[in-house]
Each structure stands twice: as structure tokens, then as C-alpha cells.
């Protein structure tokens, strides 16, 4: 019963987790799903069946005991990231977001991050060369 509650929390978190537009081939959801499957679902095979004998001593992997309190703490941390609790608790000041040396730095960075997923290969190469060749 306790495993199903934790499993439902993980499923809810993964359904709400945003997709990374900059790196769509790297999926946090897939990595977490594999972790959840190995930690929370019971194994159908015995650990001894997974070990291949090649005339060397092998250690048999043992399943770690389920720790409900620890899993719920990890679920709470994921919820805190999902809900931006730390951004709300510790907001950044305007002085921090607009440094005197380059006040528009973070605005430009956000603009670049918004444009990057839809940028063509050619436009990416042009921007790369613009970065290499700076004329003053």
C-alpha cells in the first residue's frame, strides 16, 4: 500500500514535469521512470539469475529495502522543484538580475534560450561565427 502512494506521487510529478526544449534527447522523465521501476516494482527474476558465470567471482546484486520515509522525502524535493518553492522563498533582487557591468545580460540570455530550440542549423552556424569574429 505504501509503495502505491509513493508510486502515484512519482507518476503525478513526471506528468507535470516540463520537457527540456534545448535537449529533447535527454529526458528527465525517462530517467526517473527507470529509477522508479527498479526501486518500487518487485523484481520478477531472482538476482542469481541475472549473474552470468565467467569463471570469475561475481557479487550478487541484492535489492535494497524499500524506505517509505526516504522515498517520500525525495518526492517532496521533486515537488519543491516543480512548484518553484525556492524561487518564491529566495527571490532575486533587481540589482542581482541587472549587474552594473552588463545590465541586459540576463535578458539577452533568456532571449537566446527562447530562440535556440527553433533555430535552424545554418542560423546556429552564423551565430557561432559571429561569436568568433568580434569587430570593435
Order of alpha helices (4+ residues) and beta strands (2+ residues): alpha-alpha-alpha-alpha-alpha-alpha-alpha
